[in-house]
Amino acid sequence: MKRLGQRLVTYTVLPIAGAGLAIAAFQGTASRPSIAQSAVPAAGTTLLAQGRTGALAASGGANFIADAVERVGPAVVRIDAARTIKARRSPVFDDPFFRQFFGDSFGPGSQPRQREERGTGSGFIISADGLVVTNAHVIDRADNVTVTLRDGREFKGKVLGTDSLTDLAVIRIEAKQLPTAPLGNSDQLRPGEWAIAIGNPLGLDNTVTAGIISATGRTSADVGIPDKRVGFIQTDAAINPGNSGGPLLNQRGEVIGVNTAIRRQAQGLGFAIPVNTARRIAEELVDKGKVSHPYLGIQMRTLSDNLKKQLNDDPNRPATISVNQGVVIFGVARNSPAAKSGIRRGDVITKINGQDIQSAEDVQAAVAQTTVGQALKVELNRSGKKVNLSVRPGEFPTQQLRRRRR
């Protein structure tokens, strides 16, 4: 496929380099508790409800950061993950000529050499009976997961599920009456509000940094990790390797995000997954052990005047762009829902379910709000002609993602 632009927003996944020492993930699913079994002790409060019980009142005093940390700090954990890597034995050592020099230790039947990779990240407890939220990349492909509380207690962690598209995971530890972190509402965030990060950067347990919410709704393309499906919170609170999976708090001591990434080429910028997204994903992981993400299988870019001119001046253009607003299709994955519905390279999406489409993010949002198999009414402009199609999103091919990450 010929690339027609510089910047693509795509549903095709690529590996991510997050903020943690990522060795990380899916160890397998264990027996999963129901939401009711995992409820926060407060009466009438479910596992992942708002979590405001016991949250600190907003304070303008000089010690509100210390108060927030005192409330949430005991629920922040260090996560140590380890996996064993088996080195491949070269076929050359099967040759009798080389075996006379190296012996049988490298020959047929010999045990492959192994090495262990270790990484450290952060997490926080969301239920008193041992559910812990962290980043998926922190525990990716880990053989052993150890969760250490601030009071020094250590527990073996069991991975209940991971979701690579949002970089979230849930771990269970066998313990009762644990401290929990109250969950806030990330939909109400405004740039300029206080942001407090707690985690274990560089192995330094329970490190606290503070700043402000710099922006909300940063797309995965903006952040430089286009394989994710998250509208990130941007903050200038220092987030360093090892902070991954730890909580981002507001001034009331409520979790508003899950720290996940830093921009290596920029200083002072950190990003977090909104807690409302984390709450929804965690509920699915606890209930099912996985998350089903609808997808179309397209590469796309928001139409602009410059892009329109560039495409129409291209002698190899697949179609003529005649509209001024919408999203241009740059590629369609083979056998994808988009391909099966008749979407073509060069089409411009102008409406979905009757709603005007102005940006690639609008398309992402419309798809994310539907379910696998639920029909979307898509209006296209194809070289000046209006085309209406019905597209049924499929389930994102996570098996393909796992193969690429190996």
Secondary structure, DSSP 8 states (H G I E B T S, - for coil): -----S--EESS------SS--------------TTTT--SSTT--TTS---TT------STTHHHHHHHHHGGGEEEEEEEEEEE----GGGGSHHHHHHH-GGGSTT----EEEEEEEEEEEEEETTTEEEE-GGGSTT-SEEEEE-TTS-EEE-EEEEEETTTTEEEEE-S-SS-----B--GGG--TTSEEEEEE-GGG-TTEEEEEEEEEEEE-HHHHT-TT----EEEE-S---TT-TT-EEE-TTS-EEEEEEEE-TTSSS-EEEEEHHHHHHHHHHHHHHSS---EE--EEEEE--HHHHHHHHT-TT-SS----SSSEEEEEE-TTSHHHHHT--TT-EEEEETTEE--SHHHHHHHHHTS-TT--EEEEEEETTEEEEEEE--EE--HHHHHHHH-
